Amino acid sequence: MTLEESIHALRTGRVSSTELTRAYLEQITSLEPEIHAFISLTPELALQQAQEADRRWSDWRKAPSQPPPLLLGLPLVVKDVLCVADVPCTCGSRILENFRPPYHATAVQRLLDAGMVLLGKTNTDEFAMGSSTENSAYGVTHNPWDVQRVPGGSSGGSAAAVSAHMAPLALGTDTGGSVRQPAAYCGVTGIKPTYGRVSRYGLVAFGSSLDVVGVFGREARDVARALVLISGQDPRDATSSALPPPQVDFDHSPTQALHGLKVGIPEEYFSAGLQPEVRQAVEQAISQLQDLGAQLQTVHLPHTSYALPVYYLIAPAEASANLARYDGVRFGQRAESETIAELFFRTRGRYFGAEVKRRIMLGTYALSAGYYQAYYGQAQKVRTLIREDFARAFTALDILAAPVTPTTAFPIGEHADDPLAMYMEDALTLPANLAGIPALAFPVGFDAKGLPIGMQIMASHFNEPLLFRVAHAYQQVTDWHTRLPAILSRG
């Protein structure tokens, strides 16, 4: 069933939350050996939560008054960088292998308060540092469309779980594209909200000025349902916005939704390195928006080419500071040693993976005495220029439309020995993070190998409702988001 069908079935009593939860757990049992989307599963907790949801639905049907939360009884999976009380939170790293947080992340808490059912924690690149979910200390996640290819990263486990119908909704995080890129690779819909829209409390920090909690679903309407619930100010996160949760309206017809909409096409996102099939699919999707009443206009974002080097100075610098706490003293793994210095050296050397070490060293160098202004300080200045590019564009335009990734999903191991090639996979998603604007990725076609192609649309700060309106209009007249990986139809 689609999410909307599941909501209706639960509301009418045609299906119970317990039955729905068992069905998803069976799907996980069937496909997890091939996909490896999860680090930990919580079947007992899920069934307890489902039974409580069924009780609440039953009480409401006996005495209808104010309707229960819309997502009551629906299953959910959570990227393993978000804290869930008494459930392991490894961040894909051996250094946190036995860590069980004593509290819920705010985003998780709000969904559990709405009655959602937690199936488990999904795989991630270690500390969310990666573009393929190959950097996890707990194994590689495989793309449901082709298990020999990556699902994207770092939220690859969440994207793969939704793509393989292991869950209808998933939480992920996006620091440089980690929701949008796997959404594109796995043929699902994913939102990177405005920085500050969703509380980061309980999210294990990678880059504190870049990290956002996002949502995966099969279509824009699904994603919007969850984002509305997790949005809003949180006194435990000083960077969370005081604005109320977004008000999303799906009652417009496609032509009503897009009539007169001004869509910018940034030339810098359609460079020579773009896979021809990606370019063609995205251009056709943009033409579809025009057919529905949108007005197209080419736009220049002149500092786009600097986003990659700027990001890989700022993000590692913030990671260097954030990961300094993993020293074997307060929590996490601890290597045997005789001195404090030896404890730090052995613990961090033994339990951090290669990519995390690489980024810590990059960031520490960029912050070191004599280099701070030349690298980190300069990167922050260029970040301001990138933000101003977007601000100017949105004075004349409503949204920007562009590819999510230069290529479709690449084979597992293809970039294993070439970090720069891996970093290039994020070239088209990084600018939105540096500017803090919202961006939504959704499927717009397939390449000759049958791999999904994604398009992203970007809007001004806190304008997520417009993104959902546009994507929903597109998905009403196309069926890319309804296509199923072959792994779901075998036998």
Long-range contacts (C-beta under 8 A, 24 or more apart in sequence): 2-218, 2-219, 2-222, 3-74, 3-168, 3-169, 3-217, 3-218, 3-219, 3-221, 3-222, 3-225, 4-221, 4-222, 6-74, 6-168, 7-70, 7-71, 7-74, 10-53, 10-57, 10-72, 10-73, 10-74, 11-57, 11-67, 13-57, 13-58, 13-61, 16-50, 16-54, 16-57, 16-73, 17-49, 17-50, 17-51, 17-53, 17-54, 17-57, 17-72, 17-73, 17-74, 17-117, 18-47, 18-50, 18-51, 18-54, 20-50, 20-73, 20-74, 20-75, 21-46, 21-47, 21-49, 21-50, 21-75, 21-117, 21-119, 22-47, 24-75, 24-119, 24-165, 24-166, 24-167, 24-168, 25-119, 27-164, 27-165, 27-166, 28-119, 28-120, 28-161, 28-166, 31-144, 31-164, 31-166, 31-487, 32-166, 34-142, 34-147, 34-487, 35-141, 35-142, 35-144, 35-147, 35-160, 35-161, 35-164, 35-166, 35-487, 36-123, 36-139, 36-140, 36-141, 36-142, 36-157, 37-77, 37-122, 37-123, 37-141, 37-151, 37-156, 37-157, 37-158, 37-160, 37-161, 37-164, 37-166, 38-77, 38-120, 38-121, 38-122, 38-123, 38-157, 38-161, 39-80, 39-88, 39-90, 39-92, 39-120, 39-121, 39-122, 39-123, 39-124, 39-136, 39-138, 39-157, 40-80, 40-87, 40-88, 40-90, 40-120, 40-121, 41-119, 41-120, 42-84, 42-87, 42-118, 42-119, 42-120, 42-121, 43-119, 43-120, 45-87, 45-118, 46-75, 46-117, 46-118, 46-119, 46-120, 49-112, 49-115, 49-116, 49-117, 49-118, 50-117, 52-115, 53-115, 53-117, 56-115, 68-115, 69-114, 69-115, 69-229, 70-114, 70-225, 71-111, 71-114, 71-115, 71-116, 71-169, 71-225, 71-226, 71-229, 72-114, 72-115, 72-116, 73-115, 73-116, 73-117, 74-115, 74-116, 74-117, 74-168, 74-169, 75-116, 75-117, 75-118, 75-119, 75-167, 75-168, 75-169, 76-111, 76-116, 76-117, 76-118, 76-119, 76-167, 76-168, 76-169, 76-170, 76-171, 77-118, 77-119, 77-120, 77-121, 77-122, 77-157, 77-158, 77-161, 77-162, 77-166, 77-167, 77-169, 77-170, 77-171, 78-108, 78-118, 78-120, 78-121, 78-122, 78-158, 78-170, 78-171, 79-121, 79-122, 79-124, 79-128, 79-155, 79-157, 79-158, 79-170, 79-171, 79-172, 79-173, 80-121, 80-122, 80-123, 80-124, 80-157, 81-124, 81-127, 81-128, 81-173, 81-203, 81-204, 81-206, 82-107, 82-108, 82-171, 82-173, 82-202, 82-203, 82-204, 82-213, 83-108, 83-202, 83-203, 83-204, 84-108, 84-118, 84-121, 87-118, 87-121, 88-121, 89-121, 89-204, 90-121, 90-137, 90-138, 91-124, 91-126, 91-127, 91-128, 91-204, 92-123, 92-124, 92-125, 92-126, 92-127, 92-128, 92-135, 92-136, 92-137, 92-138, 92-154, 93-126, 93-127, 93-137, 93-351, 93-352, 93-353, 93-356, 94-137, 94-333, 94-350, 94-351, 94-353, 95-326, 95-332, 95-333, 95-347, 95-348, 95-351, 95-352, 96-204, 96-326, 96-331, 96-332, 96-333, 97-137, 97-332, 97-333, 97-351, 98-332, 98-333, 99-331, 99-332, 101-202, 103-202, 104-202, 105-199, 105-201, 105-202, 105-203, 105-213, 106-198, 106-199, 106-201, 106-202, 106-230, 106-234, 106-236, 106-237, 107-171, 107-198, 107-199, 107-202, 107-203, 107-213, 107-230, 108-171, 108-202, 109-202, 110-229, 110-230, 110-232, 111-171, 111-226, 111-229, 111-230, 114-229, 116-169, 119-166, 119-167, 122-155, 122-157, 122-158, 122-160, 122-161, 122-170, 122-172, 123-156, 123-157, 124-153, 124-154, 124-155, 124-156, 124-157, 125-153, 125-154, 125-156, 125-178, 125-355, 126-352, 126-353, 126-355, 126-356, 127-204, 127-206, 127-319, 127-323, 127-356, 128-154, 128-155, 128-173, 128-175, 128-178, 128-206, 128-211, 129-154, 129-206, 129-319, 129-355, 129-356, 129-359, 130-154, 130-355, 130-422, 131-177, 131-178, 131-181, 131-422, 131-423, 131-425, 131-426, 132-156, 132-410, 132-412, 132-415, 132-422, 132-425, 133-157, 133-160, 133-182, 134-412, 134-413, 134-416, 135-353, 135-354, 135-355, 135-356, 137-353, 140-412, 142-412, 143-185, 143-186, 143-409, 143-451, 144-186, 144-485, 144-487, 144-488, 145-186, 145-187, 145-409, 145-450, 145-451, 145-452, 145-485, 145-486, 145-487, 146-409, 146-449, 146-450, 146-451, 147-487, 148-411, 148-412, 149-185, 149-409, 149-410, 149-411, 149-412, 149-451, 150-185, 150-409, 150-410, 150-411, 150-412, 151-182, 151-185, 151-186, 151-409, 152-181, 152-182, 152-183, 152-184, 152-185, 152-186, 152-405, 152-409, 153-178, 153-181, 153-182, 154-178, 154-182, 155-179, 155-182, 155-190, 155-214, 155-216, 156-182, 156-185, 156-186, 158-182, 158-216, 159-183, 159-185, 159-186, 159-188, 159-190, 159-216, 160-186, 162-186, 162-188, 162-216, 162-217, 162-218, 163-187, 163-188, 163-485, 164-485, 164-487, 164-488, 165-484, 165-488, 168-217, 168-218, 168-222, 169-215, 169-216, 169-217, 169-222, 169-223, 169-225, 169-226, 170-215, 170-216, 170-217, 171-213, 171-214, 171-215, 171-216, 171-226, 171-230, 172-213, 172-214, 172-215, 172-216, 173-203, 173-206, 173-211, 173-212, 173-213, 173-214, 174-211, 174-212, 174-214, 174-429, 174-433, 175-206, 175-207, 175-210, 175-211, 175-212, 175-315, 175-433, 176-207, 176-210, 176-311, 176-315, 176-426, 176-429, 176-430, 176-433, 177-404, 177-426, 177-428, 177-429, 177-430, 177-433, 179-214, 179-215, 179-216, 179-441, 180-404, 180-429, 180-439, 180-440, 180-441, 180-454, 180-456, 181-404, 181-405, 181-425, 181-426, 181-429, 181-441, 182-216, 183-216, 183-404, 183-441, 183-442, 183-454, 184-404, 184-405, 184-441, 184-443, 184-452, 184-453, 184-454, 184-455, 184-456, 185-405, 185-408, 185-409, 185-451, 185-452, 185-454, 186-409, 186-452, 187-443, 187-452, 187-454, 187-480, 187-481, 187-483, 187-485, 188-216, 188-217, 188-218, 188-443, 188-481, 189-216, 189-217, 189-218, 189-219, 189-220, 189-222, 189-223, 189-440, 189-441, 189-442, 189-443, 189-471, 189-475, 189-481, 190-214, 190-215, 190-216, 190-217, 190-223, 190-440, 190-441, 190-442, 191-215, 191-223, 191-224, 191-227, 191-438, 191-439, 191-440, 191-441, 191-464, 191-467, 191-468, 192-429, 192-432, 192-433, 192-438, 192-439, 192-440, 192-441, 193-227, 193-231, 193-438, 193-464, 194-241, 194-436, 194-437, 194-438, 194-461, 194-462, 194-463, 194-464, 195-239, 195-433, 195-436, 196-239, 196-240, 196-241, 196-436, 197-227, 197-231, 197-240, 197-241, 197-243, 197-246, 197-438, 197-462, 197-464, 198-227, 198-230, 198-231, 198-240, 199-230, 199-232, 199-233, 199-234, 199-236, 199-237, 199-240, 200-237, 200-239, 200-240, 201-234, 201-236, 201-237, 201-240, 205-318, 205-322, 206-315, 206-318, 206-319, 206-322, 207-314, 207-315, 207-318, 207-319, 207-322, 208-318, 208-322, 209-314, 209-318, 210-311, 210-314, 210-315, 210-318, 210-433, 210-434, 212-433, 218-481, 218-482, 219-442, 219-471, 219-472, 219-475, 219-481, 220-440, 220-442, 220-467, 220-468, 220-471, 220-472, 220-475, 221-250, 221-468, 221-472, 221-475, 223-440, 223-468, 224-248, 224-250, 224-464, 224-468, 224-472, 227-464, 241-462, 243-462, 246-462, 246-464, 246-465, 247-465, 248-464, 248-465, 248-468, 248-469, 249-465, 249-469, 250-468, 250-469, 250-472, 252-469, 252-473, 253-473, 253-476, 254-292, 254-473, 254-474, 254-476, 254-477, 255-292, 255-293, 257-292, 257-469, 257-470, 257-472, 257-473, 258-289, 258-292, 258-293, 258-294, 258-470, 258-473, 259-292, 259-293, 260-293, 260-294, 260-295, 261-289, 261-293, 261-294, 261-295, 261-398, 261-399, 261-470, 262-294, 262-295, 262-297, 262-396, 262-397, 262-398, 262-399, 263-289, 263-290, 263-294, 263-295, 263-296, 263-297, 263-397, 263-398, 263-399, 263-400, 263-401, 264-297, 264-298, 264-299, 264-393, 264-396, 264-397, 264-399, 264-400, 264-401, 265-296, 265-297, 265-298, 265-299, 265-400, 265-401, 265-402, 266-299, 266-300, 266-301, 266-304, 266-393, 266-400, 266-402, 267-298, 267-299, 267-300, 268-300, 268-301, 268-302, 268-304, 268-305, 269-301, 269-304, 269-402, 269-403, 269-428, 270-402, 270-403, 271-406, 273-406, 273-424, 274-403, 274-406, 275-406, 275-407, 275-408, 275-447, 277-408, 277-445, 277-447, 277-448, 277-453, 278-403, 278-405, 278-406, 278-407, 278-408, 278-447, 278-453, 279-403, 280-445, 281-444, 281-445, 281-446, 281-447, 281-453, 281-455, 282-401, 282-402, 282-403, 282-444, 282-453, 282-455, 284-444, 284-445, 285-401, 285-444, 285-445, 285-455, 285-474, 285-478, 286-401, 286-455, 288-474, 288-477, 288-478, 289-401, 289-470, 289-474, 292-473, 292-474, 292-477, 297-396, 297-397, 299-393, 299-396, 299-397, 299-400, 301-386, 301-389, 301-390, 301-393, 301-431, 302-389, 303-382, 303-385, 303-386, 303-389, 304-386, 304-389, 304-431, 306-382, 306-385, 306-386, 307-386, 307-427, 307-430, 307-431, 307-434, 308-423, 308-424, 308-426, 308-427, 308-430, 309-379, 310-379, 310-382, 310-383, 310-386, 310-430, 310-434, 311-426, 311-430, 311-433, 311-434, 312-362, 312-423, 313-362, 313-363, 313-366, 313-375, 313-376, 313-379, 314-376, 314-379, 314-380, 314-383, 314-434, 315-359, 315-363, 316-359, 316-360, 316-362, 316-363, 316-366, 317-362, 317-363, 317-366, 317-367, 317-376, 318-363, 319-356, 319-359, 319-360, 319-363, 320-359, 320-360, 320-362, 320-363, 320-364, 320-366, 320-367, 321-363, 321-367, 323-352, 323-356, 323-360, 326-351, 326-352, 355-419, 358-419, 383-434, 386-431, 386-434, 386-435, 387-434, 387-435, 387-436, 389-431, 389-435, 390-431, 390-435, 390-437, 390-458, 390-460, 391-460, 394-459, 394-460, 398-459, 398-466, 399-457, 399-458, 399-459, 399-466, 399-467, 399-470, 400-457, 400-458, 400-459, 401-455, 401-456, 401-457, 402-428, 402-455, 402-456, 402-457, 402-458, 403-428, 403-453, 403-454, 403-455, 403-456, 404-428, 404-429, 404-441, 404-454, 404-455, 404-456, 405-429, 405-454, 408-447, 408-449, 408-451, 408-452, 408-453, 409-451, 409-452, 428-456, 429-456, 432-456, 432-458, 436-461, 437-461, 438-462, 438-463, 438-464, 438-467, 439-467, 440-464, 440-467, 440-468, 440-471, 442-471, 442-474, 442-475, 442-480, 442-481, 443-480, 443-481, 443-483, 444-474, 444-478, 444-480, 445-480, 446-480, 446-483, 450-486, 452-480, 452-483
